[in-house]
Amino acid sequence: MSDISALWEAESIAVIGASERPGALGRKPLDYLLRYGYKGRILPVNPRSPEILGVPAYPSVKDAPGPVDLALIMVSAERVAGAVDDCVAAGVKLAVIASSGFAETGEEGARLQDEIVAKARAGGLRIIGPNCIGAVGYENRVLATFSPLFGAESVPFEPGTLAFVSQSGALGFGAASLALERGLRPGWVVSTGNDADVTALEVLRELAAVPEVTGLLGYLEDTPDIGTLRELAGSGKPVALLKSGRTEAGGRAAASHTGALATDDRVLDAALRGLGIVRVDDIDELLDVARVFESERRPTGNRVAVVTTSGGSGILAADAVEAHGLELSALEPRSKEALAEIVPAFGAIDNPVDITATVLSDPSLFDRSLDVLIADDTVDIIVAAFCVMAGPDVEKAVNALSRAAEKGGKPILVARTGADFLAPDAPRDLREAGLPEYPTPARALRAAAALWEVSRPRTLPDAPRPGTVPGPGAEAGEPELKRLLAEAGIAVPKGRIAENAEDAVRAVTEVGGTAVLKAVVPGLLHKTEAGGVEIGVTADTAPEVHARLAALGGQVLVEELIDEEGEGVELIVGVHTTDLGPVLTAGLGGIFTEVLDDVGHRLLPLAPGEGAELLAGLRGARILGGTRGRAAVDIEAAAELLHKVGELVQDWPAGFALDLNPVRVLPKGAVVLDAALGFEAPGEAGR
C-alpha cells in the first residue's frame, strides 16, 4: 500500500477531533464508518472522552495503538499544526486535513498552510487538503469524510469502476451524488481541497494503477503539472477533466503575436488533446463521459453508424457526428444490399439507417440491422437512437443491442429519447448490458467522441530534456535568429546587413536584383506598420530606401524576394513559455494574424506527426491544400518546419517568445521571412 492509496485501502483510521455531539463534523466520519461496515480499526482521538459512539478513544494519535494508516484531522486551524506534529510522532504516513482557515482565507492562512506542509514533509507525512471534505473508497468501505451525502437515508453503496477526484469537495461529492442518481457507480471519490501537498492529479495517477478502475474523472482549479499529466496519459486509463477558469485571461499579454494568441486556456486544451485526455465543460458532460468510461469496449476508429426508429433522431445524430469530429460511415455496398432486404421501403438504408416505427410490430428489425452494421468493417461505433418506446418494446430493443455488443465487440451507445416512466426498467437493463444510455443523440455522440479521443492510437512525446544549450540573448535581432534557424536546417531568405547605401546596391545585386529591405530596430516587432519594410527594391531604388529605413534607428537587412508570383500561403509560427512548458503556436499568419485568429497550439516537444495534425486542424486548412484555383502548397515542408522549430528551442531558457511571422509556405518548401524574439521579465513566464 502506497501512502496515497491509504485513502481507499486504509486498515486503520484515526479521527482527530472526533466528537459524539449530534451534528458535529467530528462525529460524521465515525457515524459513516460504523454505519457502512468499515472492517478496519477506528481510532477516535479526543482528550476529553475515553469512548465515542461505543468505540474506545485516545487523548492523542500518539496514544492510539499503531500502526495508523490514515489520519483525518478535524480540529480548528490553529490546532492543526499540533495534530500534524502528533501524526509525525506516531509514524502516520497520510493525513487528510478537513479544517479550513488556510490559503483560501488570504496571506496569513497561506503562511500557516506553508508552515504545516513544510513540517509534515520534514516528518515524512503526506497531506491531503487542507480545506477538503475527505475521501471514500467503496470496496473497503473507507469513509474518511464528513460529506452529508452519506448521511442520507438511502445511499447506493455498490462499488463501481469509476474514480472521481476533485479539488472542490462539495462539487466532487455533489457530482458523485448525481452519478449515483443516474445509475453510475463510483468506486473512489476523493477531494483534495487546497492541493497544498498531494494534488488531485497525483491522486488520479495513483488511481490509474488500480486494476479495477475503468475511468478517471477530475475537477481541477489550479494549473496542472505537465509531468503528472504525461504520466497520467501514459497509464492507459481513460481520463476526463473539468478545469474551471476558461474565461480568465490565463496568459500574459506579450508584445509578440504568439504570446497574445496563446492564452493559458488554449494551451491547456492543446496539451490535453495531445495527451489524449478529454476536457469537458460542465458536470453533465463529465457524467456523460463517465458513463461511456464504465464500458471497456473501445473503438478502433472514428466512423459511426446510426440506426434509428426516428428519422428526426437520425438527422440530429448525423449533425452531431460532424460537430464532434467523428465521421459518418459510408457503409460497405454489401451492407446496403443487406439492409435493403431488411428495412421497409419507406425507411432509409443510407447511414443513418432508419428502420422506422415498424420495429414495434417486427422487433427482429433491430437484430437484423445491427448484425449488418456489426459485420461492416467501415463501422467503428454504433449509435442506436429510438424515441418514445415503452415497456416490452424497449426490453426487446435492449436485448437486441446487448446481443449485438457481445457479438461484435464494437461500442454501442444508446440515445433513448423518452421519459423514464415509459420504460422504468430500461436504465437498469441498459446499464447491466454495458450499453451507455443518453436522452438525446447529441449527448450520445459527444460521449462517443470522448471515447474515441481516449482510444485513438497516439505516440506520446518524450518528456523535455533539461536545458543544456543556451538560447540567443535578449538583444538578438532578426539576422542572428535567421542564422540559428538556418543552422537548424530551416530555410530562410538569402541576405545580409547593408552597411550603407552603396553596400545596399551591392547586396540587392547579390540576392538576384530584386530584394526586400527591412529595418532591424531593437523592440520593433511590427515592421510593416512602422514603415520598416520595402518590397521589390532594385539597385536603382536601394540607396533611397536604405536611407529611409536607416533613419528609423537601426540596421538595414537586404534579403532576396521570395514568392514574387504570390503562389504561397503565409503562416505564423512561434514558441513561448507557459506554466505547462514551452508551447508552439502555428496558424494562418501575415498581417491578418490577430484578425483571423486561426491558430493551433501544441506543447513541446512534438510527437511524430503532431505538426501535420496541427495544420490539418486549422479552420483554413483547405487554403493550404489549394482552393479557388490556387495551387496547393507544401504542407509536408510546413509540418517539418514546425518540428525543426520545436527541436531548435528545446534547450532555450524559460521566458522567451519566438515569433516567426510570416513563414511563406510555397508549392515546394517553406521559408521563414521574418523572425523576432522577446523575453518576459523574471517570474512572468507563463502568466
N, C-alpha and C positions, 0 to 999 in steps of 0.2 A: 504493500500500500504506500503510495507516494504521499507527501504532505498534503497536497491539494485534494487528492481523492478521498481524504477523510471526510469531505463534505457529503459523500454518499456511501462510504464504507466504514465509517467510524464504529468501533465496538465499545467505545466508552465516550460519553459526552458530559462535560461539566457545564452547568448553567450558573454563571457567576452573576449574582443579583437575583437569584431565584426567590419567589415570593408565593405565599399561599393566599394573599389577599385577592378576592374576586375582582376581575377586571384589570389587574396589574399586568404589565407587559412581561414581567419576570415570571409570571405564572403560566403564560400561554405555551411556551415550549414544553414545560413539564406536562401540562394537560395533553398536548398533542402526542408526545412520545408515549404516554401511558394509554391514551385513547386508541391510537393506531397500531399498538402492539410492537413497539421497538423492543428487540430482543437483547440489546446490549446493556451495559451498565449506565444508569442515570445517576449523576452526581450533582445534586443541588448544592450551591455554595451560598451560605448566608450566616454570618457570625452570630445572629440573634436567634436562630431557630435550629434545634437539633434534628428536626424532622419536618419535611414539607410534602404534603399530599401523600403521606404514608411512606415516603422514601427518606432514608437517613440523609441528613445534610451535614455540611462541613464548614468550619469557620473560614477556611481559605482553600483554594485549589491545591495548595501545598500539603494540606492535611488529608486530601482525598486519596483513597487507595489507587495507585497507578497501575499500569500506565494510562494516561488520559490522551485519547486520540484527537479530541476536538473540544475546544472551549468556546462557549457562547457568552460574550461579555455584555451584560445588560445593566450597567451602572451609569451614573451621571458622568458627563465628560471629564470633570476634574478628578474623578476616581479611576478613570480608565488606565492612566499610567501605572498606578499601583497594581491593578489587576494584571497588566501586562508583565510587570516585574514578577508577580507570583507565578504566572504561566511559564515564564522563562525558568524560574527556580524549580518548577515542578516537571520540567522537561517536555512541556506541551509543544507540539510542532506546528499546530494551526489553530488560530483563534478567529472567530467572527465577532467583530465589534459592531454591535447593533446600535450603540449610542450615537446620538447626533451632537452637534456643537463643535464641529471641526472646520475643515476648509470651506464647507458650504456656508459658513457664517461670516467669513471675512478673514482679514490678515491674522488676527490673534488666533482664531481657530485653525488656520493653516499652519501657523507656527507650532501650535500644540500637536497637530497631526504629524508634522515632520519629526518632532521630538519622539513621539511614540513609535513611529515606524523605525527610526534610527535605533531606538532602544531594543525593539523587537528583533531587527535584523542582526544586531550585535549578539543577541542571545539565541539565534537560530530559530526564531519563531516567525512564521509567515502570518500575514494579516489579511483577512477579507474585510473590506469596509474602509473606514467606519461609515456610519450613517447608512446601514443596509438592513434589510429585513431578514436576511439569512438564506438558508438553503434547504432543499428537500431531495432525498434520494429514495424513490418509491420502492425499489426492490428490497432494500434493507430497512425500510421504514425509518430512515434517519430524518427527523423533522427538527432541524436546528433553526427554527424560525418562530416569529410571533405573528405571521400573516393571518389576518382574520379569515382568509379563505378556508382554513382547516378547522375553524370554529363553527362553520355552517352545519346545519342539522344533517345533511346528507351530501357527502363529497365522494365522487368516484375515486377509488384508490387502487385501480388496477395498473400495475407497472406497464409502461409503454416503451417505445424505442426513440422518442424524440427528446432532445435536450434543449432547454431554454436557459439562456444566461443573459442577465440584464443588469446594467448599471443601476437603473431605477428599480427598486424593489417593488413599489406599488404597481408600476406599469408591468413589470415582469410577472408578478403573481396575478395581476388583473388579466394579462394575456393568457396565462395558464388556465384561469377560470373560464375564459371564453373558449379556449381549446377543449376543455372538458365538456362544456355545454354543447360543442359541435361534434362531440364524439371522438375527438383526438385524444391520444393517451400519452402525456409526457412521462418520461421516466426519471428526469432530473430537472429541477428548477433551482437556479442559483442567482442571487442578487449580489452585486459586488460594491454597491454604493459609490464611495468616492474614489475607488480604484487606487488607494494610496500605496498599496504594495502589490498584492496579487490583482491582476487586471482581468476584466471579463474575457479578453482574448486568451489569456493564459488558461483560464478555466475551460474555455472551449477547446483549446489544444489538448488539454488533459482528457476531456471527454471524448475527443476524437479517437483516443486509443482504447476506448471501451468497446469490445466487440459487438455488444448488443445495440449500440447506437446506430440508427439509420439516417438521422438528420440532425444537424446542429443549427440552432436559431439564436440570434443575438440582437440585443438592443444596445447601442453604443452612443455615448455623448462626447467622449474625448477622441482626439485623432488617434487612430490605431497604430500600433508599432508594426512597421512593414516586415521586420524579421519574423515576428509571430504570425503575421498574416501569411507569409510564404510557407511557414511550417504547417499552418492550418490547411492551406490549399493542397499541400503535398501529402496530406493524411489519407486522401482518397474518399473521405466522407463528404457528402453534400452539405454546403453551408449557405445560409441566407442571413443577411444582416440588415437591420433597420438602424440607420445612422441619422441622428437628428442634426439640424443646423444647415439645411440646404439653402436657406435664404440669406444666411450671413455672408458677408464679404470675407471669405476664408483666406484669400491670397492677398499679398501686398500689391499695391498699385505701382508697379515698376515703370520706369521710363521705356523699357523695351516693349515691343509688341507682345512678345511671348509671356512675360510676366503679367501683362494686363489681361491676356486672354485665358490663361490657365489658372482659374480660381481653384482653391483647395478642394471644393466640392467636385468640380470636374475631374481633378486629378484623382481623387478617391474613387470616383466612378470608373475611371480608366484602369486604376490599379486593381480594383476588384474584378472588373471584366477580364483583364489579362490573366488573373489568377483563377478564374472560373468560379468566383464567389458571387452569388446572386445578391443584388441590393434591392430592397423593397422600400416602398414609400409610406406604408402605414401598417397598423396591426392586422387589419383584414387581409392584406396581401401577404403578410408574414404567415398567417394561419393557413391561407390558401396554399402557399408553398409548403408549409409543414405537412399538409395532407398528402401531397404527392411524394414527399420525402419518406412517408411511412411505408410506401411500397418499395421493394428492392428491384422492381423491373426498371430497366434503363434502355433508352432508345439508342440506336447506332447511327442515327441521322436525324435531320430536322424536317423530314417530309411527313405531312399529316394527311390522313384520310378521315373525312367526316361522314358518318352515317346518321341519318336523322329521320324522324317521323314527321317533321315540320319543315316546310320549305323556308319559312322565316328564320327558324333557328339555323338552318344550313347557311343562309346568306350571312347572318351575323357571325357565324363561325368562320366563314371564308374571309370576311373582313378582318376578323381578329387574327387569323393566321398571318396575314401580311403585316398587320400592325405590330406584331410581336416578333418579327424577324424570322418566322418559320416559312415553310414552303408547302403549298397545296400540291399533293402528289397528282401527277397526270394519269396515273394508273396504267397498268400494262394492257395492251389490246385484248389479251385473253381474259383479263378481269372484266373488262367492259362487256365482252361477249357473254361471259357467265352471268353478269349482273342483268343483262338484257333478258335472260331467261327467268330471272327471279323477280325483278322489280316490276310493279304494274306499269302499264303503258303511260299512265298519267303521272308517274313518278319521274325520277331522274337518275341516270346511271353515270353521268359525269360527276366527278368529285366536286361538291358534296353529293353523296348518294342519298336520295330521298326515297325511302321505302313507303312513305305516306302512312296515313292512319289505317291503311289496310292491315297493318300489323295487329290491330285489335281483333280482327277476325281470323288472321292467319299468323300466329306467333312464330311460325317457322321462318318468316322473312328475316327476322333478326339473325337467327342461327346461320342461315344460308349466306346472307350478305356478309356477315362477319367472317365466315370461313373463307370467302373470296378475298377479303381485304387482308386477312392474316397471312394468306399464301402469296400475296403480291409483294415482290421484292422491292418495289418502289415506295412502299409504305413503312414508315418507322414508328409512327404514333397514330393511334386511333382515338378519335373523339366521337362518342355516341351522344347525340342530342335528342331528347324527347320531351314532350310537353303534356301536361295535364293527364297523364296516365295514372290510373288508380288501381289499388288493391292487387288482384291477381295478375293484371296486365303488367304491372311493374315487376312483380315477382318473376314472371316469365322472362321479361327483358333482362333482369339481373342474372337469372340462371344462364341465359344465352351469353351474356357478356363475360360471366365467370368462366364458362367453358372455353370461350374464345381466348381469354387471357392465359389460361392454363395450357391451351393447345399451342399457341404461337409464341408466348414469352414476350410479346410486344406490350408496352404500356398502353392501357386503355383508360381514358378519362371520361367521366360521365357528366354531361350537362343536363340536369333534370329540372326543368322549369315548371314548377308546380308546388303548391303548398304541401307541407308535411302531412296534413290531415287526409290528403288524398291517398297516401300510402304510408301510414305511420311506421311500418317496419322497414321501409326502403333504406333509410340512412344506416341502420344497423346491418342489414343484409349486404349492402354495398361495401361497408367497412370490413365486414368479415370476409368478403370475397377479394379484398385488396384492390378495390376499384375506387379511386379518388372521385368524390362527387362534388359538383358545384351547381349553384342555382341558375347560372347563365352561361352561354357559350363563351363570352368574352373572358370570364374568370377561369373557365377551364383551359382556354388557350393561353392565358397568361401563366398559369401553372405549368402547362406543357412547355412553354418557352423556358421557364426556370429549370425544368427537368433536363431539357437539352443543354442548357448552359452549364450545368454541373456534370453532364455526361460526355460532352463532346471531347474528342481527343485534343490534347494540347501539350506542347512542350514548355514546361516552366523554365524561365531563365535561371541561370545560376545567380546566387547572391552576389552583389557587387563586391569586388575585392578591395582591400584597403588601398587608399591613395598612396602612390609611390613617386609619381612624376608630377611636379607642379605644373599648373596651367600658366597661361600668359599673365603678365602683370596687369594691374588695373589700367595702366596707361596704354595698353596695346591697342593700336589702331587697325584700320582695315588692311593695310599691306602686310602687317605681321600676322594677322589672323588668316589671311589667304595663304601665306607661306605655310602655316601649320596645316591648313586644310589640304594643300597640295601634297605635303609630305605624308598625309594620311590617305592619299590616293583619291581625293575628292577634286573634281575638275573645277578650275577657276579660270577666268579670262587671262590671256597673256597681257602683261602690262608692267609698269614701273612708275615710280615717282619722277616727275619732271621738275628739275631744279629751277628753271627759268623759262622764259618764252621761247628762246631758241631751242632749248632742250625739249620743250613740248613738241616743237615741229619734228624733231628727230624721232621722238617717241611715237608720234602718230604714224610716221612712215614705217617704223619698226613693227607696229601691230597691224599693218595692212592698208594704211591710207585713210581709213575712216574709223574714228575712235569715239570712246566715251570718256569725258573728263569729269572728275569728281573732286570736290573739296574734302580734304581729310582734316577735320577740325575736332579736337577733343570735345566730347559731350554732344556733338551734333549727330543725332540718330536719324532724323527725318530730313535727309539731304534734299530731296525733291521739293519739299515745302519751303525750304530755306533758299531755294535757287542755287543749290550746290551741285547740280548735275546738269551736264550738257551732252546731248546725244547727237551723233552724226557730225562730229568735229573733223575737219580736214586740215591738211598742212597750212592752208591759207588762213583758216579761221582760228587755228590753235593759239597764236600769240594773244589775240584779244580775249579769248575765253580763259586762257591761263591767267591773265592779269586780273580778270573779274573774279575768278574763283580764289585766287591767292589773297585777294582783298578781304575775304571772309575770315582770315586769320590763321590759316594752317597751310598744309602742303597741298599739292595738286597731283592726283593719281591719273595716269593715262592708261586706258585699257582698250583692248580690241572690242569692236562692236559685235555682240553675239545675237544671232537670230534676227538679222536685218529684215528678213521677209515676214516676220511675225508669225511663225508657224508653231511656236512653243506655247506652253502654259506656265504661268508664274505660281510658285508655291512659297509659303513661308515655312521655314524650318528653324526651330530654336530649342534651347535647353535652359531650364532654370531649376534651382534647387528649392525643395519644399520640405516640410516635416517628414514626408514619406520617402525623401531621397530625390535624386535628380530626375526630372521629367522632361521627356521630349514632346514637343508640340509640332504638328505639321498640318498644313491645310492650304486652301487657296489663298494666294498672297498678293504681293504687289501693293499698289496704292489703296486698294479697297479692302485690306485685311480686316480692319475693325468693322467696316460696313457689312461685309459678307459674314464674318464670324463663323466660317465653315472650317473648323479645325478639329483634329483629334489629338488625344494625349495618350502617352504610354510611359509607364515607369521604366527607368533604365536599371539594368541592361535589358535590351530587347531579346525576346526569344526568337528562334528561327522562324521566318515567315511573318513576324509581327509587323514589320514595316509595310509589307504589301497589304496586310489586313487593315491597318490604319487608313491607308489611302483608299481602299475599297469601301470603307465605311463613311467617307465624306459625302455630304449631300451632292457635291459637284463632281463625284467620281466619274460620271459619264462624260464630262468635259475632257478628262484625261484619255478616255477611250475613243475620242473622236465624235463630234456631233455637228450637225448643220453644215456639213461639207468640210469641216476642219479635219486635218489628219490626226490620227491617234499619236500620242506621244509615248515616250519610252518609260512605261510605268515600272518596269523591272529596274531600270537605272535609278529611278527616283527612290524606289524601295531600298536599293543597295546603298544609296547615299544616306538614307536615314540610319541604317545600321552602322555605316562608317562614322557618321557624326557621333552616334552613341558610344562607339568604341574610342573615338578621339578624346571625349571629355570624361572618360571613365575615372581618371585619376585627378581631375581638377578639384580644387578645394571647394567646400560649400560656400554659397553666397554669390556665385556667378550667374549671369544671364547672357547667354549667347543667342544672337539674333541674326539669322541668315535670311534676308528678305530684300529682293526676291531671289529664289532659286528658279532658274529657267529650265524647264523640262522640255527637251527637244524630241523630234521624231527619232533621233538617235542620241542618247546620252542625256546628262543633266549637269548644269553648271551653276555654281554659286556666284551670283552677280554682285552681291553686297553682303558685308559682314560687320557686325558691331558687337561690342562686349561691354557689359556693365557689372557692377558689384554692389550688393547691399551693404549697408553699414553692419558692423558686428552685431550679432544677435537678431538680425531681421530676416535671415534666410527662412523662407517658408511661410512668412506671415502673409 
